[in-house]
């Protein structure tokens, strides 16, 4: 939305004076790095407070949400499985029979339901037929009760002898008679989890009384259930045998005894501390996600600044790369610290043993260092991508990968510790430790929870409370019962995982800074891979080059690839002037060439420009889109490297020392590069700090003076997102003047401005050009005519014409044009007078008394006398007359006419 400016605040442009920088008092070069750092830090804090909802979410609310989700998992687990809940009123239920046996995994039909014998220990005795009848009665009743089809015919049962001790069955067997009880023992020992039940009978007859005794053997592993360690199936076998014995002893086959047995469990008290066992299981997943929210925010924020070119704008104005990275590092260190404290506080408030039973400093260092490691990884990734959408997608991908690793590798102690056992090649585990911070976090979490949190024993249905994790435990190897099963020969103390996190921080932070320097930006600019070995990187190199030696060196090293003779004579003369060693202009461009791409995609944007810009001048650079204007600007600013040639700015080479050149520049890019949530005054203070100006009353006076000069004072405290396009351009133009740089680059500074405010900007530029060089690109011929002391016309990467406005109009235009309105009867008389006063005068148009005369350069000397005649009109032939000169637009179209026609033909 465009802000309505107060008309009463308008100033008298003619009387308005621009306040200039007192560099001795304000702009201190000593301590420039520290001033830039404080300025960038202040800017980042302002943005964090402006985005307070996001800051609150990533720092405080995310840990709270994680704790709530863990609590939800606990409640859901309890409701679904009933584990950890108290059960006080239990219903009775009838005792069933026994079902078919189930064999080992993947061999479920390989099992034996029942072995029986009437011989105790290793004795040898005859098979008792009465016992066969009892077993038959049992099978018949159990088949009916459980709807089974076990064989009831005694003759079809298998009768094993001792030679079957090593026999491997291939299918399910229901009833088998064996020699004695030792056979049952030995067979079960040699064939684990195959036989479910064994019965040894001992029937005694004394004094006409028969005692039916039997011993029931069972596999406790296969017959366990969640109500008691013996299992209701054991009781089912005993009940079935008692019914079978009663039926046999009665002697009447028609009698079918049935014992009704109901079961009822004891009340179950709730397990105290069961929640913490689930925190141990699900904690690595959810607490990992807490840091990942900040991780994604880093990717989005930093890559957005790159995508919107804000960072490049600040670097062109002199921002040091180390300042940029360190300022953001401080902000996110604070975020991670607050996030870690919030995680610990909420964990204690939710009373999770992992937090209440662990040393506070251990928790803080684990969560904080893990956050820093993920932050370093995020900063490393930002150097590889240039689109914020891509960066966010990468962040989400890391979130998913890390979540899966935490859920699969660190939700169970066995799977987690197997990586430190002899079963896994250790180089794989070390690669994970070196490159994956969340792998190290999972190890830290499970080591700590092993001592601090509670564990659930599913066999005894009990909760074992943790002893607590003290600071000294940090430097001990975690003890585990799994050591005997896994052979944890490579198990390391818990602190080793923390050391790996520190290694992650150093690795990714250093690698990120390195790649940020050597990978080409979107403009193709980069440093050599050995840049850190150069003294110029470590020491400020403001050494000036010798102008004379530099001109000769560049001419020899980068010879022109165009034929100068094909250029306009003014351009040829300017090339020679630029090469002249006595030329002391502050800015000199020698043999500049820029090539993009290669092969079929190769495009030459600048073909060999030479340009000298003097002090106290505005040089207007004209050209159609793609002519090479903005490319030239980008090369001068150090944003894009030249393919050949070089630029000298106050005796500093852009190719050799772009950083020093940038300290001399003020830049208004083609597109507005503004923070939408910063105000105009905050933008000016930001760039003032980048230039090295300390905050003081004098600085504020200068900034307010500049805002008033372009009519932005009344909206100085409004955020840039509320500005119109013209207001943003005015702010960008003022930013370019911060620090009163010696050279100012203005790339289409008045685009989108209304005519009134455009005049204010022109007035400002005209006054501000004193003692400095201004290079301005524009598509407005009126602007070039009004501001340009010299006008340079470029087309297809080549300088086509150069000179001031009058010179160009005289050279490429049609000179003066005079239109005269004469009565029809006087036309011939007037034509005779005109021909007599101006020899060779040309009539461009003759229509019903309206005459148009063109004057070339040779005829310009006759114009004053002819104009005087028209003005005095002594013969009363002239009714009215007017005079005009060739416009700059006509000159421009004429100069680029050939290239435009060629382009149309090519297309």
C-alpha positions in Angstrom: 0.0 0.0 0.0 1.4 3.4 -0.9 1.8 5.8 1.9 0.2 9.2 1.5 2.9 11.8 2.0 2.1 15.1 3.8 2.0 17.9 1.3 3.0 20.3 4.1 6.3 18.6 4.5 7.4 19.4 1.0 10.6 21.3 0.8 12.0 24.1 -1.4 14.3 22.0 -3.6 16.4 25.0 -4.6 17.1 26.0 -1.0 17.6 22.5 0.3 21.1 21.6 1.2 22.4 18.0 1.4 24.3 17.2 4.6 27.5 15.3 3.9 29.4 12.8 6.0 31.9 14.1 8.4 34.2 11.2 7.9 36.7 12.3 10.6 33.9 12.3 13.2 31.5 9.6 12.1 33.0 7.1 9.7 35.8 5.5 11.6 37.7 2.9 9.6 39.3 1.5 12.7 37.1 -1.2 14.1 35.1 -1.5 10.9 34.6 -5.3 11.4 33.2 -4.8 15.0 30.9 -2.0 13.8 29.6 -4.1 11.0 29.1 -7.0 13.4 27.1 -5.0 15.9 25.0 -3.5 13.1 24.2 -6.9 11.6 23.5 -8.3 15.0 21.1 -5.4 15.7 19.3 -5.9 12.4 18.9 -9.7 13.1 17.5 -9.0 16.5 15.0 -6.5 15.1 13.9 -9.1 12.5 13.5 -11.8 15.2 11.3 -9.5 17.3 9.3 -8.6 14.2 8.8 -12.3 13.5 8.1 -12.9 17.2 5.5 -15.6 16.5 8.1 -17.7 14.6 10.8 -17.1 17.2 8.4 -18.2 20.0 7.4 -21.3 18.0 10.9 -22.5 17.2 12.4 -21.7 20.6 9.7 -22.4 23.2 6.5 -23.8 21.7 8.2 -26.7 19.8 9.6 -28.3 23.0 6.1 -28.0 24.6 4.4 -29.6 21.6 7.0 -32.4 21.7 6.2 -33.1 25.3 2.5 -33.1 24.6 2.9 -35.5 21.8 4.9 -37.9 24.0 2.1 -37.7 26.6 -0.4 -38.5 23.9 1.6 -41.5 22.8 1.6 -42.7 26.5 -2.1 -42.3 26.8 -2.8 -44.0 23.5 -0.5 -46.9 24.5 -2.3 -47.3 27.8 -5.8 -47.2 26.3 -4.9 -49.7 23.5 -2.9 -52.3 25.5 -4.0 -51.6 29.0 -0.3 -51.6 30.1 0.4 -49.4 33.0 -3.3 -49.0 34.0 -4.8 -50.3 37.2 -7.6 -53.0 36.8 -9.6 -53.4 40.0 -12.8 -55.2 38.9 -12.2 -58.3 36.8 -14.8 -60.6 35.4 -14.6 -64.4 35.6 -14.3 -66.4 32.5 -14.6 -70.2 31.7 -11.6 -72.4 31.3 -11.2 -73.6 27.7 -9.3 -76.6 26.3 -6.0 -76.6 24.6 -5.5 -75.6 21.0 -3.2 -77.0 18.4 0.5 -76.5 19.1 2.6 -73.9 17.2 6.1 -74.6 16.2 9.1 -72.3 15.8 9.0 -69.2 13.6 8.6 -70.1 9.9 8.0 -73.8 10.9 4.7 -73.5 12.7 3.4 -76.9 11.8 6.5 -78.6 13.1 5.4 -79.5 16.7 4.1 -82.2 19.1 0.9 -81.6 21.1 1.3 -84.4 23.7 3.8 -87.1 24.7 2.7 -89.7 27.3 4.2 -92.7 29.1 3.6 -94.8 32.1 7.3 -95.5 32.8 9.1 -93.2 35.3 12.7 -92.0 34.7 14.6 -94.5 32.6 12.8 -97.6 33.6 11.6 -100.2 31.0 8.0 -101.3 31.3 5.0 -102.4 29.4 2.6 -100.0 27.8 -0.5 -99.7 29.9 -3.7 -100.1 27.8 -5.8 -98.4 30.5 -3.8 -95.2 30.1 -4.4 -95.4 26.3 -8.1 -95.3 27.1 -7.7 -92.3 29.5 -5.7 -90.4 26.8 -8.4 -91.3 24.3 -11.1 -89.9 26.6 -9.0 -86.7 27.0 -8.6 -86.3 23.2 -12.3 -86.9 22.5 -13.4 -84.3 25.1 -10.8 -81.7 24.0 -11.8 -82.2 20.3 -15.4 -81.4 21.2 -14.5 -78.5 23.4 -12.1 -76.9 21.0 -13.6 -78.2 17.7 -10.4 -80.1 16.8 -9.8 -83.4 15.0 -7.1 -85.1 16.9 -6.8 -88.8 16.3 -8.9 -90.8 18.8 -8.2 -94.3 17.5 -5.6 -95.8 19.8 -4.1 -98.0 17.1 -3.2 -95.0 14.9 -1.1 -93.2 17.6 2.6 -93.3 17.1 4.7 -95.4 19.5 8.2 -94.1 19.6 11.2 -96.0 21.0 14.6 -94.7 22.2 15.9 -94.6 18.6 13.7 -91.6 18.0 15.5 -89.3 20.3 17.3 -87.5 17.4 14.3 -87.7 15.0 13.4 -84.4 13.4 9.7 -84.2 12.7 8.4 -82.6 9.5 4.8 -82.0 10.5 2.4 -81.6 13.4 2.0 -84.7 15.7 -0.9 -84.8 18.1 -0.5 -87.9 20.4 2.8 -89.9 20.8 3.5 -92.7 23.2 7.2 -92.8 24.4 9.2 -95.3 26.4 9.7 -93.3 29.6 9.9 -89.9 31.2 13.6 -89.6 30.4 12.8 -89.7 26.7 10.5 -86.7 27.1 13.2 -84.8 28.9 16.0 -85.7 26.5 13.8 -85.1 23.4 12.7 -81.7 24.6 16.3 -80.8 25.4 17.5 -81.7 21.9 14.5 -80.2 20.1 13.8 -76.8 21.6 10.2 -75.5 21.6 8.8 -78.5 19.7 6.9 -80.4 22.4 4.2 -78.6 24.3 3.1 -81.1 26.9 4.3 -84.4 28.4 2.3 -86.6 30.8 3.9 -89.3 33.0 1.3 -91.7 34.6 1.8 -93.6 37.8 -1.3 -95.8 38.6 -1.1 -97.8 41.9 -3.6 -100.5 43.1 -3.6 -101.1 46.9 -6.3 -102.9 48.9 -8.9 -102.7 46.2 -8.2 -98.9 45.8 -6.8 -97.5 42.6 -4.8 -94.3 42.8 -4.6 -92.4 39.5 -1.5 -90.2 39.6 0.1 -88.3 36.8 2.8 -85.7 36.4 2.3 -82.8 33.8 5.3 -81.5 32.0 5.0 -78.3 29.9 7.1 -75.8 28.0 6.9 -72.6 30.1 8.1 -70.4 27.2 5.3 -71.5 24.9 2.6 -71.7 27.6 3.1 -68.2 29.1 0.3 -65.6 28.9 -0.2 -62.2 30.5 -2.3 -63.3 33.5 0.0 -65.8 35.3 3.4 -67.4 34.8 1.8 -71.0 34.6 -0.8 -70.3 32.0 -4.4 -71.3 31.8 -3.5 -73.9 29.2 -1.7 -75.9 31.9 -4.9 -75.9 33.9 -6.9 -76.9 30.8 -4.7 -80.0 30.4 -5.1 -80.9 34.0 -8.9 -80.4 33.9 -9.1 -82.6 30.7 -7.1 -85.4 32.3 -9.2 -85.4 35.4 -12.3 -85.7 33.3 -10.8 -88.6 31.3 -9.8 -90.5 34.5 -13.2 -90.1 36.1 -14.9 -91.4 32.9 -12.5 -94.4 32.8 -12.8 -95.2 36.5 -16.6 -95.1 36.4 -16.6 -97.8 33.8 -19.7 -96.6 32.0 -18.8 -95.2 28.5 -22.1 -93.3 28.4 -21.1 -91.1 31.3 -19.4 -87.9 30.2 -18.1 -86.1 33.2 -17.5 -82.4 32.8 -15.7 -80.2 35.3 -16.8 -76.5 35.1 -13.9 -74.3 36.0 -14.1 -70.5 36.0 -11.0 -68.3 36.2 -10.7 -64.8 37.7 -7.5 -62.8 38.0 -6.4 -60.8 41.0 -6.8 -57.0 40.8 -4.0 -55.3 38.9 -2.4 -52.3 40.5 -1.2 -49.5 38.1 2.5 -49.7 37.3 4.3 -46.7 38.8 6.7 -45.1 36.3 5.5 -47.0 33.2 5.3 -43.7 31.3 9.0 -43.3 31.5 9.6 -46.6 29.7 7.6 -45.1 26.7 9.6 -41.9 27.0 12.7 -43.9 26.5 11.2 -45.6 23.4 9.7 -42.6 21.7 11.9 -39.8 23.1 14.6 -39.9 20.5 12.1 -39.3 17.7 10.2 -36.4 19.2 13.1 -34.6 21.0 15.1 -34.8 17.7 12.3 -33.0 15.9 12.6 -30.1 18.4 16.0 -29.0 17.0 14.9 -29.7 13.4 12.4 -26.9 13.5 15.2 -24.4 14.0 17.2 -26.3 11.4 14.6 -25.7 8.7 14.2 -22.1 9.8 17.9 -21.5 9.2 17.7 -23.0 5.7 14.7 -20.9 4.9 16.0 -17.6 6.3 19.6 -17.6 5.0 18.7 -19.0 1.5 15.9 -16.4 1.2 18.4 -13.6 1.7 20.5 -15.2 -1.0 17.5 -15.7 -3.3 16.3 -12.1 -2.8 19.9 -10.8 -3.4 19.8 -8.9 -0.1 23.1 -10.5 1.0 24.8 -9.6 -2.3 23.6 -6.1 -1.9 25.2 -5.8 1.5 28.4 -7.4 0.3 28.6 -4.9 -2.6 28.4 -2.1 -0.1 31.3 -3.6 1.8 29.9 -6.1 4.2 32.5 -8.6 5.2 31.6 -12.3 4.7 32.7 -13.3 8.2 30.5 -10.7 9.7 27.5 -12.0 7.9 28.0 -15.6 9.0 28.9 -14.8 12.6 25.9 -12.5 13.1 23.5 -15.2 12.1 25.4 -17.8 14.1 25.0 -15.7 17.3 21.2 -15.4 16.7 20.8 -19.2 16.2 23.1 -20.0 19.1 20.6 -18.1 21.3 17.7 -19.9 19.7 19.2 -23.3 20.4 20.1 -22.3 23.9 16.6 -21.1 24.7 15.2 -24.2 23.0 17.4 -26.5 25.1 16.4 -24.8 28.4 12.7 -24.9 27.4 13.0 -28.6 26.6 14.5 -29.4 30.0 12.0 -27.3 31.9 9.0 -28.8 30.2 10.5 -32.3 30.6 10.7 -31.7 34.3 7.2 -30.2 34.5 5.9 -33.3 32.8 7.8 -35.3 35.4 9.6 -37.6 32.9 12.3 -39.5 34.7 14.7 -38.9 31.8 14.7 -35.2 32.8 14.1 -35.5 36.6 16.7 -38.2 37.1 19.5 -36.8 35.0 22.1 -34.1 35.9 20.9 -30.7 34.6 24.2 -29.8 33.0 24.3 -33.2 31.2 20.9 -32.4 29.7 21.8 -28.9 28.7 25.1 -29.8 27.0 23.4 -32.7 25.1 20.5 -30.7 23.7 22.5 -27.5 23.2 25.4 -29.1 21.4 23.2 -31.3 19.3 21.3 -28.1 18.2 24.5 -26.4 17.3 25.6 -29.4 15.2 22.3 -29.3 13.3 22.7 -25.6 12.9 26.2 -26.0 11.4 24.8 -28.7 9.0 22.0 -26.2 8.0 24.5 -23.5 7.2 26.6 -25.9 5.2 23.5 -26.8 3.1 22.7 -23.1 2.5 25.9 -22.8 0.5 24.7 -25.5 -1.9 21.3 -24.2 -2.8 20.0 -20.8 -4.0 16.2 -21.3 -3.8 14.4 -21.1 -0.5 11.8 -23.7 -1.6 14.5 -26.2 -2.4 16.2 -25.5 0.9 12.9 -26.1 2.8 12.4 -29.4 0.9 15.9 -30.5 1.8 15.2 -29.6 5.4 12.0 -31.7 5.5 13.9 -34.6 3.9 16.5 -34.5 6.6 13.7 -34.3 9.2 12.1 -37.5 7.7 15.4 -39.3 7.5 16.4 -38.4 11.0 13.0 -39.3 12.3 13.2 -42.8 10.7 16.8 -43.3 12.1 15.7 -42.4 15.6 12.6 -44.5 15.4 14.3 -47.6 14.0 17.8 -47.5 15.5 17.3 -45.9 18.9 13.9 -46.9 20.1 15.3 -50.2 21.2 18.5 -50.8 23.2 19.4 -54.0 21.3 19.2 -52.4 17.9 21.0 -49.2 19.1 24.0 -51.0 20.7 24.5 -53.5 17.9 26.4 -50.7 16.1 29.1 -51.0 18.7 29.3 -54.8 18.6 31.5 -57.1 16.7 28.5 -57.9 14.4 28.8 -54.5 12.6 31.9 -53.2 10.7 33.1 -50.2 12.7 33.9 -48.0 9.8 30.2 -47.8 9.0 29.4 -46.7 12.5 32.2 -44.1 12.5 31.0 -42.7 9.2 27.6 -42.2 10.7 29.2 -40.6 13.8 31.3 -38.2 11.7 28.6 -37.1 9.2 25.2 -37.6 11.0 24.6 -35.4 14.1 21.3 -37.1 14.9 23.1 -40.5 15.0 25.2 -39.2 17.9 22.2 -37.7 19.5 20.5 -41.1 19.5 23.5 -42.7 21.2 23.5 -40.0 23.9 19.8 -40.3 24.5 19.8 -44.1 24.9 22.9 -44.1 27.1 21.4 -41.5 29.4 17.9 -43.1 29.5 19.6 -46.5 30.3 20.4 -45.1 33.7 18.0 -42.3 34.3 14.7 -43.5 32.9 12.5 -46.5 33.9 12.4 -49.7 32.0 9.5 -52.2 31.6 10.0 -55.9 32.1 7.4 -57.7 30.0 8.0 -61.1 31.6 7.3 -60.0 35.1 5.1 -57.1 34.2 7.1 -54.8 36.4 8.8 -51.4 36.1 12.4 -51.1 37.0 13.3 -47.6 38.2 16.5 -46.0 36.9 19.3 -45.3 39.2 19.9 -41.8 37.7 22.5 -40.3 35.4 25.2 -38.3 37.1 27.9 -36.1 35.6 30.6 -38.8 36.3 28.5 -41.3 34.3 29.2 -39.2 31.2 32.7 -40.5 31.1 31.9 -44.2 31.7 31.0 -46.9 29.2 27.3 -47.7 29.5 26.7 -51.1 31.2 24.1 -53.4 29.5 23.0 -57.0 29.9 23.2 -57.1 26.1 27.0 -57.1 26.3 26.9 -60.9 26.6 24.6 -61.4 23.6 26.1 -58.7 21.3 29.8 -58.7 22.5 30.0 -54.9 22.7 33.8 -54.8 22.3 33.7 -51.4 20.7 31.4 -49.7 23.2 32.6 -46.2 24.0 32.0 -43.9 26.9 28.9 -41.7 26.6 31.0 -38.5 26.2 32.5 -39.8 22.9 29.1 -39.2 21.2 29.4 -35.6 22.4 32.9 -35.3 21.0 31.5 -36.5 17.7 28.9 -33.7 17.8 31.7 -31.1 18.4 33.4 -32.6 15.4 30.2 -32.3 13.4 30.0 -28.6 14.3 33.6 -27.9 13.2 33.3 -30.0 10.1 30.1 -28.5 8.7 30.8 -24.9 9.8 34.3 -24.8 8.3 33.1 -26.7 5.2 30.2 -24.3 4.8 32.5 -21.2 5.0 34.9 -22.8 2.5 32.2 -23.7 0.0 30.6 -20.3 0.3 33.9 -18.8 -1.0 34.8 -21.3 -3.8 31.3 -22.1 -5.2 30.2 -19.6 -7.8 27.2 -17.4 -6.9 24.4 -16.8 -9.4 26.6 -14.1 -11.0 29.5 -16.5 -11.4 31.8 -14.9 -8.8 34.0 -17.1 -6.6 37.4 -17.3 -5.1 40.1 -19.9 -5.9 40.1 -23.1 -3.9 43.3 -22.0 -2.2 42.0 -18.6 -1.3 42.8 -19.1 2.4 46.5 -19.5 1.6 46.6 -16.0 0.1 48.0 -13.2 2.3 45.3 -10.9 0.9 42.6 -13.0 2.6 44.1 -12.6 6.1 45.4 -9.1 5.8 43.6 -6.0 4.6 45.1 -5.1 1.2 44.4 -1.5 0.3 47.5 -1.2 -1.7 47.0 0.9 -4.8 48.3 -0.1 -8.2 50.4 2.1 -10.4 48.0 3.5 -13.0 50.5 3.6 -15.9 51.8 0.1 -15.3 48.2 -1.2 -14.9 47.0 0.2 -18.2 49.9 -1.3 -20.1 49.6 -4.6 -18.3 45.9 -5.0 -19.0 46.3 -4.1 -22.6 48.9 -6.7 -23.1 47.2 -9.4 -21.0 43.7 -8.8 -22.3 43.9 -7.5 -25.9 40.7 -6.3 -27.5 38.8 -8.9 -29.5 36.9 -6.2 -31.5 38.2 -4.0 -34.3 38.3 -0.5 -32.9 38.2 0.9 -36.5 34.6 -0.3 -36.8 33.5 1.9 -34.0 32.4 5.5 -34.1 35.2 8.1 -34.2 34.1 9.6 -30.9 34.3 6.1 -29.3 37.7 5.5 -30.9 38.9 8.8 -29.4 37.5 7.9 -26.0 39.3 4.5 -26.1 42.5 6.4 -26.8 41.8 8.8 -23.9 41.1 5.9 -21.6 44.4 4.3 -22.6 46.3 7.6 -22.1 48.7 7.3 -19.1 48.1 11.0 -18.3 44.4 10.4 -17.8 43.7 10.9 -14.1 40.0 10.0 -14.1 39.0 8.1 -10.9 37.3 5.2 -12.8 38.8 3.5 -15.8 37.4 0.5 -17.6 40.0 -1.2 -19.9 39.1 -3.9 -22.5 36.2 -5.2 -20.5 34.6 -8.4 -21.7 32.1 -10.7 -20.2 31.0 -14.1 -21.5 28.3 -16.3 -20.1 28.0 -20.0 -20.7 29.8 -22.1 -23.3 29.1 -23.9 -26.5 25.7 -23.2 -28.0 24.6 -21.4 -24.9 27.6 -19.0 -25.0 26.6 -15.4 -24.9 28.9 -12.4 -25.0 27.3 -9.7 -22.8 30.1 -7.1 -23.0 32.4 -7.3 -26.0 35.4 -5.0 -25.1 34.4 -1.8 -23.4 36.7 1.0 -22.6 35.3 3.8 -20.5 36.8 6.6 -18.4 34.6 8.4 -15.9 35.7 11.7 -14.5 35.0 13.4 -11.2 32.0 15.7 -10.7 30.2 13.9 -13.5 27.1 11.8 -14.1 27.6 9.3 -16.9 24.3 8.0 -18.3 24.5 4.6 -19.8 21.8 3.9 -22.4 20.9 0.7 -24.2 18.1 -1.7 -24.9 17.5 -4.7 -22.7 20.5 -7.1 -23.0 22.8 -4.4 -24.2 25.3 -5.0 -21.3 24.5 -2.1 -19.0 23.7 -4.1 -15.8 26.5 -6.5 -16.5 28.9 -3.7 -16.6 27.5 -2.4 -13.3 27.8 -5.9 -11.7 31.4 -6.2 -12.7 32.3 -2.8 -11.4 30.7 -3.7 -8.0 32.7 -6.9 -7.8 29.6 -9.0 -7.9 30.4 -10.7 -11.2 34.0 -11.4 -12.4 35.1 -10.1 -15.8 36.0 -12.7 -18.4 38.8 -10.4 -19.5 39.9 -6.8 -19.0 39.8 -5.0 -15.7 38.4 -1.9 -13.9 40.4 0.6 -11.9 38.5 2.5 -9.2 40.6 5.1 -7.4 43.7 3.1 -8.3 42.2 -0.2 -6.9 41.8 -3.1 -9.3 38.4 -4.9 -9.3 40.0 -8.1 -10.5 42.8 -8.1 -7.8 41.1 -6.5 -4.9 37.3 -6.3 -5.2 36.8 -5.8 -1.4 38.7 -2.6 -1.4 36.9 -1.4 -4.5 33.5 -2.0 -2.8 34.5 0.3 0.1 34.6 3.1 -2.5 31.2 2.3 -4.0 27.6 3.0 -3.3 25.1 0.9 -5.3 21.5 1.1 -6.2 20.8 -2.3 -7.9 18.3 -2.7 -10.7 15.8 -4.5 -8.4 14.9 -3.2 -4.9 16.8 -5.3 -2.4 15.1 -4.4 0.9 14.0 -6.2 4.0 10.2 -6.0 3.9 10.0 -5.8 7.7 12.6 -3.0 8.2 11.7 0.7 8.0 13.4 3.3 5.8 15.4 4.6 8.8 16.4 1.1 9.9 17.6 0.4 6.4 19.8 3.5 6.3 21.2 2.7 9.8 22.0 -0.8 8.6 23.9 0.3 5.6 25.6 3.1 7.6 26.9 0.4 9.9 28.2 -1.6 7.0 30.1 1.5 5.8 31.5 1.8 9.3 29.5 4.7 10.8 28.8 4.6 14.5 25.4 5.4 15.8 25.3 9.1 16.9 23.1 12.2 16.6 25.1 13.5 13.7 24.5 10.3 11.8 20.7 10.5 12.4 20.7 14.1 11.2 22.3 13.1 7.9 20.0 10.1 7.4 16.9 12.3 8.0 18.3 14.9 5.7 18.6 12.3 2.9 15.0 11.1 3.5 13.7 14.6 3.3 15.6 15.2 0.1 13.6 12.4 -1.7 10.3 13.0 0.2 10.5 9.8 2.4 10.7 11.5 5.8 7.0 11.2 6.6 7.2 7.4 6.1 10.6 6.9 7.7 9.1 4.6 10.4 6.9 2.6 8.1 8.0 -0.9 7.0 9.2 -1.3 3.5 6.5 -3.8 2.6 4.0 -1.0 2.8 5.9 1.1 0.2 4.9 1.6 -3.4 7.4 0.7 -6.1 8.5 4.3 -6.5 9.1 4.8 -2.8 11.2 1.6 -2.7 13.3 3.0 -5.6 13.9 6.3 -3.8 14.9 4.4 -0.6 17.3 2.2 -2.7 18.8 5.3 -4.3 19.4 6.9 -0.9 21.0 3.7 0.4 23.5 4.0 -2.4 24.6 7.4 -1.1 25.3 6.2 2.5 28.8 7.1 3.6 29.2 9.5 0.7 31.1 7.0 -1.5 33.4 8.3 -4.2 31.7 6.2 -6.9 28.0 5.6 -7.1 26.3 3.1 -9.4 22.6 3.8 -10.1 20.9 1.1 -12.1 17.6 2.5 -13.3 17.1 4.5 -10.1 13.8 6.2 -11.0 11.8 3.2 -12.4 8.2 3.4 -11.2 8.4 7.0 -9.9 5.8 9.6 -10.5 7.0 12.8 -12.4 7.0 14.9 -9.2 9.2 12.6 -7.1 11.4 11.9 -10.1 12.3 15.6 -10.1 13.3 15.4 -6.5 15.6 12.5 -7.2 17.2 14.3 -10.2 17.7 17.4 -8.0 19.4 15.2 -5.4 21.7 13.5 -7.9 22.6 16.8 -9.5 23.7 18.2 -6.2 25.3 15.1 -4.9 27.6 14.5 -7.9 30.1 17.1 -6.7 33.6 15.5 -5.9 32.4 12.0 -7.0 31.7 9.9 -10.1 28.1 8.7 -10.8 27.4 6.0 -13.4 23.7 5.8 -14.1 21.7 3.4 -16.4 18.2 4.3 -17.5 15.6 3.7 -20.2 14.3 7.3 -19.8 15.8 9.6 -22.4 14.4 12.6 -20.5 16.4 11.4 -17.4 19.6 10.9 -19.4 19.1 14.3 -21.0 18.6 16.0 -17.7 21.3 14.3 -15.7 24.0 13.0 -18.1 27.1 15.1 -18.4 28.2 12.4 -20.7 25.9 9.9 -22.4 27.1 6.4 -23.5 25.0 4.4 -25.8 25.5 0.6 -25.7 24.1 -2.0 -28.0 24.8 -5.8 -28.1 27.6 -5.4 -25.6 29.4 -2.6 -27.6 29.7 1.1 -27.0 28.2 2.7 -30.1 28.3 6.4 -29.2 29.6 8.7 -26.5 29.4 12.4 -25.8 27.2 15.0 -24.2 23.5 15.4 -25.2 24.0 18.4 -27.5 27.0 16.7 -29.3 25.0 13.5 -29.9 22.0 15.4 -31.1 24.1 17.4 -33.5 26.0 14.4 -34.8 23.3 11.8 -35.1 20.2 13.9 -35.3 18.7 16.1 -38.1 19.8 19.4 -36.5 17.1 22.0 -36.0 13.5 21.9 -37.3 11.4 25.0 -37.8 7.7 24.9 -38.6 6.0 28.0 -40.1 2.3 28.6 -40.8 1.9 31.0 -43.8 -1.2 32.2 -45.7 -1.5 30.4 -49.0 -1.2 33.5 -51.2 2.2 34.3 -49.5 3.8 30.9 -49.6 5.9 31.5 -52.7 7.1 34.8 -51.4 8.1 33.3 -48.1 9.9 30.4 -49.7 12.0 32.8 -51.7 13.0 34.8 -48.6 13.9 31.6 -46.7 16.0 30.3 -49.6 17.8 33.6 -49.8 18.5 33.8 -46.0 19.6 30.1 -45.7 21.4 28.7 -48.8 20.3 25.1 -49.6 17.5 25.1 -47.1 15.4 21.8 -47.1 11.7 21.7 -46.9 10.7 18.6 -45.1 6.9 19.2 -45.4 4.7 21.6 -47.4 1.0 21.1 -46.7 -1.6 23.9 -47.2 0.5 26.7 -45.9 2.2 24.6 -43.2 6.0 24.5 -43.9 8.6 22.5 -42.1 12.3 23.3 -42.6 15.2 21.1 -41.5 18.7 22.6 -40.8 21.8 20.5 -40.9 25.0 21.3 -39.0 26.4 23.4 -41.9 23.3 25.5 -41.9 23.2 26.1 -38.1 25.0 29.4 -38.6 22.1 30.9 -40.4 19.5 29.9 -37.8 19.8 33.0 -35.6 19.2 35.4 -38.4 16.3 33.3 -39.7 14.7 33.1 -36.3 15.1 36.8 -35.9 13.2 37.3 -39.1 10.4 35.0 -38.1 10.2 36.7 -34.7 10.0 40.2 -36.2 7.9 39.2 -39.2 8.5 42.5 -41.1 6.5 41.3 -44.2 3.6 40.0 -42.2 3.9 36.7 -44.1 4.2 34.5 -40.9 1.1 33.7 -38.9 2.9 31.5 -36.4 6.1 29.6 -36.1 7.9 27.1 -33.8 11.4 25.6 -33.4 12.6 22.2 -32.1 15.8 20.2 -32.0 16.3 16.4 -32.6 15.3 14.5 -29.4 17.7 12.1 -27.6 15.3 9.3 -28.2 15.6 9.8 -31.9 19.4 9.8 -31.6 19.2 6.6 -29.6 17.0 4.8 -32.1 19.2 6.0 -34.9 22.4 4.7 -33.2 21.0 1.2 -32.4 19.0 1.0 -35.6 21.4 -1.4 -37.3 21.7 -3.8 -34.3 17.9 -3.7 -33.8 17.3 -4.7 -37.4 19.9 -7.4 -37.2 18.2 -8.8 -34.0 14.8 -8.8 -35.7 16.2 -10.7 -38.7 18.0 -13.2 -36.4 14.8 -13.9 -34.5 
